[in-house]
Amino acid sequence: MSNWRANTISKPLMKWYASVLPEMSDTESQAIEAGTVWWDRELMSGKPDWEYLQKLSVGTLSDAEQAFIDGPLQTLCAMLDDWEIEHEQRDLPAEVWKFLISNGFFAMIIPTEYGGKGFSAYAHSEIVRTIATRSITAAVTVMVPNSLGPGELLMLYGTKEQKNHYLPRLASGEEIPCFALTGVEAGSDASAMTDFGVVVEREVDGEKTLGVEITCNKRYITLAPVATIAGLAFKMSDPDGLLGREEDLGITVALVPTDTPGLDTGRRHLPSGISFMNGPVRGEKVFVPLTQILGGRDQIGQGWKMLMGALAAGRGISLPSMSCAGAAVAAHSSGAYARIRHQFGLPVSAFEGVREPLARIAGTAYLLDGARLLTTAGIDAGEKPAVVSAIMKYHATERLRMAVNDAMDIHGGKAICEGPRNHLSTAYKSIPVAITVEGANILTRSLIIFGQGAIRCHPYILDEMKAVANTDREQGLKDFDKLLFAHVWHDVKNFTRSVAHGLTFGRFAYAPEGADDLASYYRALSHASVRLAVMSETALGVLGGALKRKETLSARLGDVLAEIYLLSGALKRFEADGRPEADRPLLDWCFEDGLYRIQERLQSVVRNFPGLHWRMLTSAILAPVGMHRSPPSDKLMNKVADLITTPCATRDRLTRGVFVGKPDEPLGRIEAAFAAVVQRDELLKKVKKAGVKLDTAVENGVLTEEQRAEIDRTDSLIRDVLVTDDFEPEELQGATLSPSARKDQDAA
C-alpha cells in the first residue's frame, strides 16, 4: 500500500466515511449481519452470475418426501373441512390434531437422529403449500413448529443436553411449541421490548439455584393456547452481579414449560376471525433456571442475533408457501368459474374486463411459485438468505392480496356469501394476518429489504464499515485503503455499463451461453442489475446516513431488487420445467409486467432524489435516451387468460398441488362443472355447425342421447356451482362474543 495514497486520499475519506455512516442500535447491527448473502448479492453486483443460476438444482424430492406427500399429506387434506374448522369448531377437529402429531407434521425440520423427518426446505414448502390450498388454519398450525420457534432455534443454538431432551419430544408431539417475541408496546422494535428477566437465586428442591425471574406480556403468539413449551424473548439484567458480568445482559431467549408457576397461557386471539391457535403469553416473576436459557450461559444476550438468524430461513419458506397456495387456488378457481358463469349470453371469461384480472392472477401464481422454488433451493444449499426472505415475505403476501382481490371480483356474489360452498372468503379474511406477521409489510419494505440489502449485498460497504470501526487504526486504514480503491474501480465499471446499456436499451448486456431465445430476458435483468447498482451507489454516496430516513426512496430501490429476484425465479422455473413453449405466455407476461415495474420504480427514485443536478445526472446515467418498457399488452393478456380458462397442461402445471377434493366440495364442484362446460361447448358447436336446433339434434343424428343428457347434466352442475349458502336466522345466533366473554376479555 502506498503511504502517500493512504495518508493523502484514504485517510481523509475514511474520516468523512465515518461521519456519514448512520447510527445503529445493537439490534439493527445484529439484524444487518443476520443470515447470509446469496443470489441477492449477485443481483446487486451489476453483473449477475447467470451460470450459477442455471446450474442450481430446484424442486427435487427424496423418496421419503414423495411418499409423505402422496400418503399422509393427501389423507390430511381429505380430513379438512374449512367451514367446520372456521365457523363450527373454531379449531381443528381432535382427530386432525391427533393425525398431525402421529404422522410427524410438526417434525418436518427436525433431523432424523432426533426422531424427526429431516425434510428439505423444498419438501417443507410443498407440504405447507398443499395444506394451505385446503385450510389456512391447518397450514398455520403445521407452519409454526417448522418455522421460527423452539425447534429451529434449538437445532441452531441449543446445547447438546437441550437438543437431546427437547428435540425428540418435539418430534413425537409430546411437546407443542410456541415462540413469544412480540410485546404489547414493542411491536417490531425489539429494542423497545418491555419484557424483562432479572437474575436471582432461589431454592429449588432444597438446592440454591441460579435463574431468571421473567415478567412478560406477549401478544399474537401462534400456538400459545395449546403449547406445552414456550420460547420467551426478554431483556435480561443482573443487578446483583450474580453472574459476575455487566448489569445489562441484553435480549435473551429461554425455554419455559407453559405449566411453570406464574406463566399464563390459554386465552385466544381471533386474528381476522381465523381459527388457528393464537393468543397472549403473560408472566409475573416466572422463575426459570439458567439451564433453560437457550444455548446455555454462553448465549445470554444473544437472543436477537438468534432470532434474526432463524428468521432468515423461516420467512423464506412458510408465508411464501401459503401465498403461493392462495394464488394457485385463485388461478384454479377463477379461470374455471369465469368459463362456467354466463352473462349476456356469453361466459364471463369472454369479456376483456374479466380477462385482465384473470391474466394478473395467472401471472402472479407463476411468478410467486418460481421465486418460491428458487428460494427453497438456496436454503437447501445451506443459505440463510435474510434479504431474500424479506423480499419473499413482503412481495409474496402483497401479491397474494392482489390475486385474491381479483378472484373476489371475478366471483362476485358467489365469493361474498359465506358458507360451506365458499372457497375464497377465508383466504380473503386471512390476508391481513400474512401482511402483519413476521415483520409487518410496511416495515419490511421501507426499512429492511434495501436497508439491509444495500449493506449486506454490496461487495465492499460492510467490510469498509468494519475497517472504519477497527480500533487498530493502522490496520483499519490499511484495510480501508485497499477496499476503497477496489470499490472505486467496481463503480467505474458499473457506471460505464449503465451508460452503454442505456444507449442501446440493454441489447448488449450480459447473457449466459445457451440462453438462446431467453437471452433477451437475461440481458434485461443484467441491465436492471447494473441500474440498481448505480442508483444504490449514488444514493449511498450522496445521502449517506440520511438514506435511512428516506424510507420511500429506500423502499423503491428495494422494489427494484425484489423485481429482479422474482423475475430470475420465474426464468429459473421456466428452464427447470424444460422450457415448455405452451407456458411461454406466462413467462412473457411476468417479464413485461416486472420490467415495467422496475422502470417505474427507478423513474420514481430519480424524480424524488434530492437536488436537481443529481436528478439530471442519474437520469443521464440510467437512461440517456429514455426508458422504453410498457406493461403487458392486451394481446398477451388474452393469451394468458386463455391458459386458465381452458383445460391444458399449462393450467395443470400452474395449479399443481391444489387439493380439489370431492365433487360435492367447493373446488370439486367448480372443477366438475368446468370439465362438463368445456365438453358441452364442443357439443353445442357441433349442433350449430349442423344447422339444427338443440331440441332436434338427437333425431337428426347430430347428437347421441347420452350427449344430449350430458348437456342437461351440465346445466345442473352449473347451477350447483352458482348457488350460494343461506341460513335460518337462529343458525347464525351466537356468532359473536357473549357480553360476559367481552367483559372478561376487557378485564384481561
Secondary structure, DSSP 4 states (H G I P E B T S, - for coil): --HHHIIIIIHHHHHHHHHHSPP--HHHHHHHHSSB--HHHHHTTSS--HHHHHH---S---HHHHHHIIIIIHHHHHH--HHIIIIIISS--HHHHHHHHHTTTT-SSS-GGGTS----HHHHHHHHHHHHTT-HHHHHHHHGGGSTTHHHHHHHH--HHHHHHHHHHHHHTSS-EEEE--BTTTTT-GGG---EEEEEEEEETTEEEEEEEEEEEEEEEETGGG-SEEEEEEEEE-TT-TTSS-SEEEEEEEEEETTSTTEE------GGG--S-EEEEEEEEEEEEGGGBTT-GGGTT-HHHHHHHHHHHHHHHHHHHHHHHHHHHHHHHHHHHHHH-EETTEEGGGSHHHHHHHHHHHHHHHHHHHHHHHHHHHHHTT--BHHHHHHHHHHHHHHHHHHHHHHHHHHTHHHHS-STT-SSHHHHHHHHHHHHSSS-HHHIIIIIHHHHHHHHSSSSHHHHHHHHH-SSHHHHHHHHHHHHHHHHHHHHHHHHHHHHHHHTTTTTS---TT-GGGHHHHHHHHHHHHHHHHHHHHHHHHHGGGGGG-HHHHHHHHHHHHHHHHHHHHHHHHHHTT--GGGHHHHHHHHHHHHHHHHHHHHHHHHTSSSHHHHHHHHHHH-TT-----PPPHHHHHHHHHHHHS--HHHHHHTTT-----TTSHHHHHHHHHHHHHHHHHHHHHHHHHT--GGGTTTTTSS-HHHHHHHHHHHHHHHHHH------GGGGTT-S--HHHHHHHHH-
